[in-house]
Amino acid sequence: MAIPTTHPATPAALAPFVRQRTVLLTTYRRDGRPVGTPVSIAVAGDRAYFRTYDAAGKVKRLRRHPEVAIAPATVRGTPTGPAIRAAARLLDGAEATEARAALARKHPLLHGVLVPLYHRLARYLTLHYAVTPLDA
């Protein structure tokens, strides 16, 4: 019996990101210029999740303009496929816990141990975001 690689509720737009470890997250400056940042991603159901810390520049850009583009990428941020338009939303409470668990399941060493430890030692506040596709 074959194990499905996508969750039944995963939209077609997010299907290419289910097995993808890193994406190029493109946020937009106030003047509209794009800024690309490689981030780890985990897809669970109809959303993709990523985390960052409170002092990162992307947090300020996301607060002002939550529309983003995500594209499959290498760890260094070189795109390996087409980008999709999406909206990023800051999570809190139970949703943030769900995002934390999804990232730790997919990236056990990196997001289960190293990133949380680094954020704690650097005294950063860890922020979790949900990404939902804008084009169905």
N, C-alpha and C positions, 0 to 999 in steps of 0.2 A: 504494500500500500504506500503510495507516494505521500510525502508530507507537504502540505501546501506552503508556499513561500510567502503568500500574502494573506492577511486577515480578510474575511469576507466583506468587511465594511470599508476596506481600503479603496479610496477613489483611484480611478485609472491614472490620474495625474501624479499620484504619489507612488504608484507601483514601481517605477524605476529606482526609487530611493529606499526600498525595503531592505535590500542587501548592501546598499551603499554605506560606507563607513564615514566618509567626509563629503561635505558639499561646499560649494562656494556660495556664501550668503552675501547678496548684494543689497546694501542699504543706500539711502540717498541723503546727501547733504542738503542744507537749506536752499542752496542755489540749484539743486537738481543733479549735481554731479554724482555718479555712482561710486561706491566704495565697496570693494569685494574683500571678504574675510572668510578663510576656511574655518568651518566649524564641524564638530562631530554631530551626527544626526541619528535619531531612532524614530522609526515609524511604528505607531500603535493605533490600529483602527483607522479613523478618518483624519488623523493629525500626525504631523511630524514634530519632534521636540529637539530643542538644543538648549544649551546652558551657556551662561557667560557670567561675568562679575560686574558689580555695580559701577566701577570706575572705567569700564571699557567705553570707547568712543561710540560703538554701535548702539549702546543703550540710549544715549542722548539722541542719536539719529532715529532710533525706533520710536522713542517717545513722541517725536515731532511728526514722523511720517512712517506709519506701520506697514506700508506696502513694501514688499521685498521681492527679490528674484532668487531662486535657488537652482543650482545646476550641479550635477554630479562632478566631483573633482578629486584630484590627488590630494594627499596630505598637505602639500605646499600650496594648494589653491589653483592649480591649473585645471580649467574646465575640461571634462572628458565627454560631455554630452550637452544637449540643449537645456536651456533654463526654462523654468515655469514661473509665472507670476503668482504671488501668494501674499497672505496677510499674516503678520506676526502679532501675537497677543501675549502680554506678560501674565504669568500664572501665579497663583498663590494658594495656600491651604492644600486641600486634597488634590487639586489638579497639579500643583507643583510636586507633590509627593509621587503622583503617578508618573510625571515626566522624569523625575529623579530615578525611579525604579526602572523605567523603560531604557534610559541611558545606561544604567548600571548593568542591566541584563545584556545589552548589546556590546558594551565596552567594559567588561568587568574590571580589568586592571586600571584603565585610564579613568573612567567615570565612577567606578565603584570605590577606588582607593585614592589614586594620585591627585585628580582634580579637586575632590572635596578636601583632602589634606592640605594641598597648596592654598586653596582659598581660606581655610581656617588659619593656617600659619601666617598668611599675608593680611589677615583680618579683612578680607573681602566679604561682601554679602553676595551669595550665589543667587542668580536670577535664572528662572526657567521660562522658556517661551514655547508656545504652540504655534505651529505654522500650518495654515489651511490654504489649499489652492484656491485661487480666484476664478480660474477657468476650469469648468467641469469637464 
